[in-house]
């Protein structure tokens, strides 16, 4: 009997209905503090680039002193993704134009137009989590072996991945995810593109908005590079290194969210999603993003209350709730193949290795 058959599937709405009365009402109120977190981290990046503009005055043997600043900037890129993600799930900014502008700046370093994010994440991923229609799942072994599937196979942690391409992928997988979905809707938008995990369509109004937002993001990056005088040293230390490290940090979280879980036709987020345990300092820095299943049950909830939701899940669904230490999840990903043979079975690129989706509720 497989994992899905062993568990009675429920919908996200079923869990929300049961747990909502057990939570305080303030957990569902908009939290303006999260907007301040977003703005503060934008300022950190701006200060980092301002300091970098003077790097041409530093002796070469002092340039390494900029690396701690680059690491802080990398963390800000991670926080910008998570805080903007929360902003677009909540009503912390009620004015639509202001919300769009703030989210555009928040996502700029991620090359993610906010309208695309609302389509691919809020609409497609949350409503179809880890189903065959989810653009964020593993590729199926039956899908064509095109460049999109090859790159994901080369980048994502698995029992077959090359260590060199894995390291390269940590800094570039986010960009490839964005590129696949962005080009699919801008150039095709008829679900005919074969290289994304799942091609989806959007309205013509959304398509135009995405194009305009992308042009704005390109303009913002040109402003940054111009302020750095297109200096190779300045760009490497204050642009590429923060991006590579930041993308690696955020993709680590994203890899753990669903890639080890079985696919489900019913959106049962306790089966198709996974929460991880990380040191408390990372929960503080990254707005409790490790509480991922909790987020899928209450997407618009104040993340400060996710630990309370986790306690309820451990009380009411102790055998069903997927929760593991982050290092154990990573080790499992490195021991299992990364394509779906069927909803409960993982397979490799060649389709010759078959591994059941592992049990993840390791308390």
N, C-alpha and C positions, 0 to 999 in steps of 0.2 A: 504494500500500500504506500503511495507516495505522500509527500508532505501536504499537498493541497487536499488530498482525500482524507487525511487524518484530522483535518481541522474544518469545523463548520464555518463556511465563509459568510462574512457579514459585510455590509457596505460602510463606507466612511460616515454616511449619515446615521447609520445605526449606532456607531460608537459615539458620535457627537451628541445624539439624543440621550444616550444613557449617562454620559459623563458631564454634560453641560450643567445639570442642576447641582452637581457636587463641587462646582468651582465658583469662586467669588465673581460678582458682576464686574468688578474693576479689571478683571483679567481680559475683558473684551472691549475695554475702552481704548480709543486712540492714544498713543504715547508719543507726544511731541519730542521727548528726549531722544528718541531714535533718529529724528531728523537732525538734531544737534550733533549726534554721533557722526552722521553722514557728512555734515558741513565741516566738522572738526578734522575729519580725515582728508577731506579735500584741501583744507588749509595746510595740513602736514605735507601733502604732495607739493603744493605751491612753494612752501618754505624750502623743501628739499631741492626743487629746481632753482630757486633763488640762490641757494648756497652753491649749487653746481655751476651756476653762471660764472663763479669766481675760480673754478678749478684750474683755469689756464694760468693763474697766478701762483698755484701751488707747485712746489718742487715735486718731481715725479715720485720720489721715494716717500712722500707724504700722502699720495693719493689713496692708499689703502685705508686711511683714516675716514674716508667717505663711506666705506662699506657698512658700518653700523647705521648710518643715515639711510643707505639704500635698503637695508633690512627693515627699518621702521617704515619706509615708504612702501615696501612690499606688503607689510601687514596692513597698511591703509588700503591697498588695492583689494585685499581680501575683505576687509570690513566694508568697503564701498559696495562690493557685490552683495554681501549679506544684508546690509542696512537698506540698500535700494530695493532688494528683493522683499524685505519686510514692508517697506513703504508702499510698494505696489500691491501688496495684499491687504493693506489697511486703509483707513481714511484719516491718517494723521495730518495730511494736507488735503483739505476739501476742495480748494480751488483747482479746477482741472488744468488750467494753463500753468500755474505755479508748480503743481505736481509733476507736470510733464517736463518743465525746465529743470527742476531739481533732479528728477530721475535721469534726465539726459546727461547732466554733469556727473551723477553718481555712476552711471554705466559707461561713461566715455572711455575710461582706461580698459574696460572690458570689451570694447568695440561692439557693444550690444545696444541696438536701438530699443528704447523702452516699449514701443508698440510691438516689436517682434517678441520681446520677452513676455509680454502679456498674452500673446498668442501661443507661443511654444511652451511656456511654463505654466502660467495661470490657467489657460484654457485646455491645452492639449495634455500636458503632463499630469496635472492634478485631477482631471476628470477621467483619464485613461491610464492611470499609474501602472506601469510594468505589464501592460497588456500588449497584444500584437499591434495596437494602434498608437502606442506611446513612443514619441520620437526620442526619448531619453533611455530606452532600454538597450540591452545587448542586441547585436545583429543576430538574425536567425541563420542557422547553418544552410537553410534552403535559399537564402537571398543570394543574388548574383555577387560574384567576387569582383567587385568594382574597386575604384581607388578609395572611396569612402570607407568601405569595409576593411580594405587592406591597411589603411592608416590606423583605424581603431584597433585592429588586430596587433599592429606593431607597437602601439603606444600604451595600451591598457594593461595593467598588471594581470598576469596569468601564468600558468605552469609552462607555457611555451614561449613567453616573451623574451626577446633579447635584452640583456641588461642595458646595453647602450641605447637602444631605441626607447626603452622604458624611461631612462633618465631624460632623454630628449623630449619624450612625450609629456613628462610632468610639466614642462614649461610651455608646451604647445598644444596639448589636447583641448584646452578650453577654446583656443583660437580656431581649431579645426571644427569643433562642435558648432561654434557661431557661424563659421564660413559655410558649412554644409547647409544649415537651415536658412541662412540669409540669402545665399544664391538660389536656393530652391524656390523661395517665394518671390524673389525679385525677377528671376529670369524665366521661371516656368509657371508656378502658382496654379498648376492644374493636376497636381499629384502624380505627374508623369516622371519626375526625376527619380532615378534609381539609386543614386549614391547616398542620400540620407538614410538613417535608420528607418524612418517613416516620413514620407512626403505628405504635407498637409497644405491646404489652401486657406487664403485669407481674403477679405473683401478688398475691392479696388481702393477704397478710402484708406484702409490699413496699409496697403502696399505703397501708396503715395506717401503716407506718413513715415513709413520705414525708410524710404528713399531719402526724404528730407532730413530725417534724424541722422542717417548715415553720413550725409554730406556735412552736417553740423559736426559730427564726431571727427570726421577727417579734418575739418577746419581747426578743431581744438588741438588735434595732434600736431598739425602744421605750426600752430602758434607755439606749442611747447618746444618743438624742434628748432624753430626760429629763435626762440629765447635762449636756446642752448648753442646758437650760432652754428648749428650742424657740425659741431666739433665731435669727432669720433670718441674722444675720451669722455666728454661730458655726456654724450648720448648713451655710451656703454654703461657708465656708472649710475646715471640718474634716470635713465629711461628703460633700457633693456634689462638690466639686472633686477630692478624692482618688479618689472613685468614678469620675468621668468620665475623669480622666487614667489611672487604673489600668485601667479597662475598655478604653480606647483602646490602651494598651500591650499588653495580653494578646490583644486581638482582632487586632492586627497580626500576631502570631505565628500565631494560629489561621487567619487568612485564607490565609497562605502554605502551610499544611500540605497541602491537597488540592485547592483550588478551581481550579487550573490543570491538574490531572492528568486523564487519561482515566479513565472508569469501567472497572472490570474485574469479570467474574464470578468469576474466580480471584483470591483475595486476595494478589496479587503486590505487596508493599509497595514494591518498587523502581520499579514503574510507577505505582502509584496514590498515592504519597506523595512529599513533597519536603522535603529538608533545606536550610537556608539558612546562609550565612555572615554573621555579625554581628561587630562589634568585641568583642574578648575580654572587655572589662569587662561586657558584657551577658550573655555566657555565665557569667561569674563570679556576677553578680547573680541570674540567672534559671535557675540550676541546669541549664545546658546544654540548655534546652528547644529551641534551634535545631536540635539533632540529632534531627529528628523521625522520619525513616525508621529510624534506629538504634533509637529507642524502640519502633517498631512491630515490629521483629524481636525485641527482648528487652524486653518491657514492664516486667518486674520487676527489671531490672538496675540497679545503682548508676549514676546518671547521670555520675559522674566518669569512667567508662570508655567513654562514648560516643565520644570522639575516637579511641580505639583501634579501635572497631567501624568508624568512618568510614574509617580507614586500610585496614582489611581490605576494605571495600566498594570503595574506589578501586583496590585491588590485584586483586581477583577479579572485579569487575563494573564496570570503568571506563566502558563504553559504556551501561550500563543504569541506573546509580545517578543519581538526580536530585539535583543539588547546584548551587545558584546563590547569588550575592550577594543580600542582602535587597533592596537598592535596585533591582536588575534584576528581581526577582520582582514588586515593587510596580509597576514600570513596565509589565511584561507584563500584570498584572491590569488596569491602567488602559487598556490597548490592546485588550483582548479582551472579548467579551460574557460574561454570567455564568449562562447556563442551558444545560443539556445538550440538544442536538437528538438526538444519539445518543451512544454511549460514547466516540467520538473527536472529536466536533464540538460546539463551543460556539455558541449563538445568543442573540439579544437578546429582549427582552420581546415584540416584535411577531412574532418568528419569521421575519424577512426577511433577517437578516444571519447568515452562516455562516462560522465560523473554525475550522480544525483545532486541536485541543489542541496547544500549542507543545512543541517539544523543550526539556527542562529540564536536561539533563545538561551544562551549560555549565561546563567546568572552568576 
